[in-house]
Amino acid sequence: MVKFYKDICKGKSRTSGIFYGNRFHKFFNHESHQKCLFKEVAVLHEIEEVIRLIKDGQWHTLEAIMRQSKLPKFKTSKILEFLANYDFIDLNSKHQKAKATPSLEKFLKENQTY
């Protein structure tokens, strides 16, 4: 059960919990797991906020993104690195700027998620 909890908090497969039967239900009602889920949801909201700020395809400085999102520099940098690793944004590390890629802009417009 501890391994399953660690896997979920690390973002590994959530479907593996099905095999825990009744213990699975008890596990998800456990306070420490609820804290883990709240943390994951908070991170997703932070990522969503950064995407919302840069979705226009224009270059935005790290400072401007930090100021508007009210996130610390370290967290903002990590979110931008994550988005760049999956080609959601173009990241200019030298000048500390970021912008949404055309494919992300197209996806957001087609799905009207923001």
C-alpha positions in Angstrom: 0.0 0.0 0.0 2.8 2.4 0.8 4.4 1.7 -2.7 1.0 2.5 -4.3 0.8 5.8 -2.4 4.3 6.7 -3.4 3.6 5.8 -7.1 0.5 8.0 -7.1 2.3 11.0 -5.6 5.1 10.6 -8.1 2.5 10.6 -10.9 2.8 6.9 -11.9 -0.2 4.8 -13.0 -3.3 5.4 -11.0 -5.1 2.3 -12.4 -2.9 -0.1 -10.5 -5.0 0.7 -7.4 -7.9 -1.3 -8.8 -6.1 -4.5 -7.8 -6.2 -3.5 -4.1 -9.9 -4.3 -3.8 -11.5 -3.0 -0.6 -8.2 -1.5 0.6 -8.2 0.7 -2.5 -11.4 2.5 -1.3 -10.0 2.9 2.2 -6.8 4.2 0.8 -8.5 7.0 -1.2 -10.3 8.1 1.9 -7.0 8.2 3.9 -6.1 11.8 4.9 -2.5 11.6 3.6 -3.7 10.6 0.2 -6.2 13.4 0.1 -3.3 15.8 0.7 -1.4 14.2 -2.2 -4.4 14.7 -4.5 -4.9 18.3 -3.4 -1.2 19.0 -4.2 -1.6 17.5 -7.7 -4.7 19.6 -8.3 -2.9 22.7 -7.1 0.0 22.1 -9.5 -2.4 21.5 -12.4 -4.1 24.9 -11.7 -0.7 26.6 -11.6 0.2 25.0 -15.0 -3.2 26.1 -16.3 -2.6 29.6 -15.1 0.7 29.9 -16.9 -0.8 28.6 -20.1 -3.6 31.1 -19.8 -1.1 33.9 -19.5 1.0 32.9 -22.6 -1.7 31.5 -24.9 -1.6 34.5 -27.2 1.6 33.4 -28.9 3.5 36.5 -28.0 6.7 36.4 -26.0 6.3 36.9 -22.3 9.2 37.4 -19.9 9.7 35.2 -16.9 9.3 38.2 -14.6 5.9 39.1 -16.2 4.7 35.5 -15.9 5.8 35.3 -12.3 4.1 38.7 -11.4 0.8 37.8 -13.1 0.6 34.2 -11.8 2.0 35.1 -8.4 4.2 32.1 -8.5 7.8 32.0 -7.2 10.6 32.0 -9.7 11.6 28.4 -9.1 8.1 27.1 -9.6 7.5 29.2 -12.7 10.7 28.1 -14.2 9.9 24.4 -13.6 6.4 24.8 -15.2 7.9 26.5 -18.2 10.6 23.8 -18.6 7.8 21.1 -18.3 5.7 22.8 -21.0 8.8 23.3 -23.2 9.8 19.6 -22.9 6.4 18.6 -24.3 6.5 21.3 -27.0 3.6 23.3 -25.7 5.7 26.4 -25.5 8.8 27.9 -27.0 11.3 28.8 -24.3 14.1 31.2 -24.7 16.2 30.4 -21.6 18.9 32.9 -22.5 16.5 35.8 -22.5 14.1 34.2 -20.0 11.1 34.5 -22.3 8.3 32.0 -23.3 5.4 31.8 -25.7 2.8 29.3 -26.8 3.6 27.2 -29.8 1.3 27.5 -32.8 0.1 24.0 -32.2 -0.9 24.8 -28.6 -2.6 28.0 -29.8 -4.6 26.0 -32.4 -5.5 23.3 -29.9 -6.8 25.9 -27.4 -8.8 27.7 -30.1 -10.4 24.5 -31.4 -11.3 23.2 -27.9 -12.1 26.6 -26.4 -10.6 25.5 -23.1 -9.5 29.0 -22.1 
